């Protein structure tokens, strides 16, 4: 039992200090000695009961002073320690949108109103959605670590602009022919042929090595992707394994793909005579002019130049901007239009679920709708 300066018993854990104030101590659920201070016996007794009640109901916190920025660093170093560097870069990008407004705030002081105001200021619903996903996971782990009582990010509204997500564009046959014609003598041509005939992701294509090409059995083995990570060091590339088991797959190689890859092998052999390949990337199928690895920004910029070149010639078709993923969407939609079974397409694209294949990559053109509707009408 604690005592006052005059020897009066005050209760378990309560004592009077030399300056006349009172303190109370108890061991909380985290195994730490918690100390409380007050000016009077009545106040110290009340505070003691309140803190012990919080401890009993498990609504007290292990650390009241940690900021969101500090927790992000811990979250990245512990919860995301084994993530690939490209994923960590994406997490940092999403969090950086929130850091200026929220990073300095203590975890224990975050509230829905503060979070919503910050999210309202983000540029789009898409950026709000992804940043929320990162923040929710961060605060879930903080709650499990007894740093916060509840995850207030769960109720953040990300739909502010209410913009409808545009359906991914697919290329018409005329557009495909034009792209192939105008890119024929450039490094883009074989990449376009492979992408439009296999549906491979651009990272998988530029990450292809010759040991993945089976010319005898006509298969391309997808086992890795090439990632460009300039934030680690200048011109830094890494091979990464597919994110899911389904990403490892063998794709049949058609005649056209086989022909461009056989020609590409000759190109690479000649290129290697003048420019030694980058160490660790000697077997790449596709490289730049000086035999260095290429990256997605390189490809995207080349597509933009190609589109400008085509439109400048004014060949009767106005070609709108395309991305590497446009080619994947075009391949998938063409496969469905030509009767490929969705389950087969799922395997070729390397998706874990059939729903992803159908929802994200299979689009029906206006001409197909008219043709199939016409066939139904004629049956009546």
N, C-alpha and C positions, 0 to 999 in steps of 0.2 A: 504494500500500500504506500502511495506517495504522501508526503507531508508538506504542510506550509512552513514558512520560516519560524512560526511560533510552535511548531510541533503538532498541529492539528492534522488529522488524517483527511486526505482529499479524495481518495479513491485510487484504484489500480491504475498505474501508469501516469498519474497526474502529480506534478510537483510545482512548487513556487520557486521562481528564480530570485537571485540576489537583488535585482532591480524592482521586485515586487510583482512582476508579470508572472503568468503561468504557462506551463508547457505540458503537453500530453504526448506520450509515445506508445505505439503498438506495432506489432509485426503484421503487415498486410499480406494479402494472398500471393504476392510476388516474392515473399520471403524477405522483404526489405523493411527496415525500421522506419516508420513514418512519424514525423514530429509535427505537432500543431502548436500554435502560440495564440494567447489571448490575454486581455488585461484583467479579467475578473474570473472568479471561480465558476460563476453561472455560465459565462461565455465559453470557457474552455470545456466545460462539461457538455454543452450543447454541440460544440464543434466536434468533440470526440465522438459523440453518438452519431452525428451526421456522417463522418468519415468511416466509422465502423459499419454503418448501414450500407454505404456505397460499396465497401469491401465485401460485405456479406452478399449483396445483390449483384456483385461483379460488374459494377458500372463505374468503378474507378479506373484510372489509367496508370500505366507503368511509367510514362514520361509525358508530362504536360507541356514541355518546352520545345519539342521537335518541330521544325518547319517542314513544309511540303517539299521544298528543294532538298533538304537534308534526307528526307524519307525517299525521294526519288533516287538519289545516289545509292542508298542502302538497298532499295528495291531492285535496282539494276544490277548491283554487285552480288546480291544473294538470290533473289527470285528469278532473275534473267541471266544468271552467270553463264549458263551453258548454251544460250541462244547464239545463233550465227551472227556475225558482225553486221550483216545487211539488215537483219531484224532489229538489232539494237539501234541502228541508225534511224530506222522508221519510228521506233519508240521515242527516241530523243526529239525527232522532228515534231511528233504529235504533242509531246509534253511541252516543248518550247513555246507552243502557241499559248500555253496557260501560265508559263513560269513568271512572266513579268507582273501579272496581276495577282497571282496566287502563291507563287513560290516562297515569298517571305513570310507568309501567314503560318501560324502554328496549326498543326493538325487538329488540335482540340477546339480551335475557334472557327473552323470551316462550317459554313451553313449554306442551306440551299439558295438563299437569296444572293449571297456573294458569288456562288458558283454560277448561277443562272445569268447574272449580269456579265460575267466574263465570257460565258459561252455565247451570249447574244452578240458580242462584239467580234466573234470569229467570222471569217469571210463567207462561209457557205455551210449548208446543212451537212455536206459530206465531211468537211473538216471538223464540224461539231461532233458528228457521229463517231469518228475515229478517235478524237481526243477524249471523248467520254469513255470509250472502251478502255483506253489506257488508264484513265483516272479511276474508273470503277475497280479495275484489277489492283491498282496500287492501294486503294483504300480498303478493299477486301482483305488484303494482306496486312494492312495496318490494324484493322479490326481484330483479325486473328492473333495479332501480336499485342493486343490490349493497349494500343496507342490511341484508339478512338472507340467510342461506344457504338456508333452506327455509321453506315456508309451513306452519307448524304448525297453522293454523286449519282446514286441509282435513280433519283427522281428528276434529274436534270433533263429538260426538254431540248432536243436537238433539232426539231423541225420548226424553223423560224421563217425561212424564205418560202417553204412549201413548194419548192420547185420539183417538177416531175422529172424523174431520171430518164434521160433520153435513151432510146433503144440504140444499141450498138450498131454502127453502120457496117454493112457488108458490101463488098465490091461486086459490080456487075461483070459479066464476061467481057464486055467492051473495055471496061476500066482495067481489068486484069491484062488483056491483050496489049493495051496501050502502055501499061507499066513495064511489062516484059520487053516490049519493043524498044522503048526509050532507055532502058537500063542495060541493054544487051552487052555493051562493051565496058560496063563498070563492075566493081566488086559487089554491087547490090544484086545483080542478076541471079547468081546461084543461090543467094540467100532468099530472094523472093520465090524462086522455084521450090526450094526446100520447104519454106514456110507455107506456101499455098497448097502443097501436095502432101504435107505430113501433119500440119496443125501444131507443130512444136512451138513452145515459147521461145522468144528471141534469146533469152539467156541460155536456153538449152542448145540453140543453134550455134551461137558464137562460142559455146563451151564444148562443142563437138571435137573429139580427137580421133585420129585415124584408126585407133584400135576399137572405136565404137562403130565403124563402118564395115559391114560384112558384104563385100562385093560378090562372094560366091553364093551365099544364100539370100542375098537381096534384103538385108535387114539393117536398120539403124537402131543401135542400142542406146537408150537414153538413161544415163547413170549419174549425170552431174549437170550443174549449171555454172556459168562464169559470172562472177559478181565484181563490179568495179567499186572500190572503196577509197575515194580520194581523201577522205577525212583522216585515214590512218597514216598515209604518206602519199607522195606524188606518184601517180600512175600505179597504184596498188591494186592487184587483181587477186581473187581467190576462187578456187573451185569449191562449190558447195554441193552436198548431197541433196537429193530431192527432199522436200519437207515431209512427204508422206510416202508410204510403201507403194502406193499406186503410181507415184511419179517414176518409179523404175519400170521401164517397159521397152518392148521391142516393136518397132514400127516397120511394116513392110515397105520396101523401097521400089517405087514404080520405075518404068524405063526412063522417063524424063529426069527424075531425081538422080538415078544411077549415072546417066550421061553427064550431068553437070558436075557431079562429085568426082567422076573419073577425070574430067577436064580440070577441075579444081586441084586435084592432086598434082597434075603436071605444072599448074601455075605456082603452087606452093614449093615444088621442087626447084623451079627456076628462081623464085624469089629468095629461097634459102641460100643460093649461091652468092647473092649480092649482100644480103642482110641476115646476119645470124639471128635466130629466134631468141626471144627473151627466155632466160633460164627458168625452167619449170613449165614452160608452155611450148615446148619444141614440137609437139604433135598436133597442134591446133589445125583444124580444117580451114578456118577462116581467120585471116589476120589483115592488118592494115597494109598500106603501101610499103612501109619499111619493116614488115613482118612482125609488128607488135600486136598484142591482143587488141580487139576492138570492143566497144561497150555500147550499151543501149542508147546513151545520148548521141554517140557517133551515128548510129543507125537512124535515129529520129531526125537528126539534122540532114542526113543524106536524103531521107524521104521528102523532107520539106523542099530541098533543092530540086529534086526530081519532079515534084508536083508543080513547082514554079516554072520549070523548064517546059513541061507539057502544056501548061496553060498559056505560056508565052507564045508557043507555036500555034495555039488556037486551032486544034484539029477537030473541032466539032463537038468535043466533050469538055465540059468544065469539071476538072478533077478537084474534089475537095480534099482538105487535109486528111492524111492517113497516119496511123500509128502502127508499130509492129504488131499490136494486139488486133488491129483490124484484119490482118491476114489470118490470124487464128480463128476469129469469128467467121470470116468468109469460108475458110476450110470446113468448119463444123456445120455451118448452115448448108453448104453445098452437099456435104455427105448425107445429111438428112433428106434434102430435096431429091437426091438420087437413090434413095431407098435404103441407106445403111441403117441397120438396127441401132437404136440408141445405146444399148448395152455395149455394142462393139465400139461405137464412137467414144463412149466413156473410157474404155481401156486405152484407146489410141491417144486421147487427150491427157490421160494420166490423172483422172479425177477420182476422188475417194467415193463420191456419191453420184448417182444418176441424176438426182435433182439439180445439182450444180450444172451438169452438162446441159440439161434441157432448159433450165431457167436463164442461164447466162450466155450460152453459146449457140443456141439454135433459134434462128430468126426466119420468119416466113416473108418472102418478098411479096410486093403487091401483085406482080404477075402470077405468082403461084396461087395466091388467094383467088384471083379472077378465074384461073384455069380450073381449080378444084371446085369453086362455087358453080361454075358453068356446068361442070359434069354432074353435080348434084341436081341442079335445076332441070337438066335434060332428062333425068331419071323420073321426074314427077309427071 
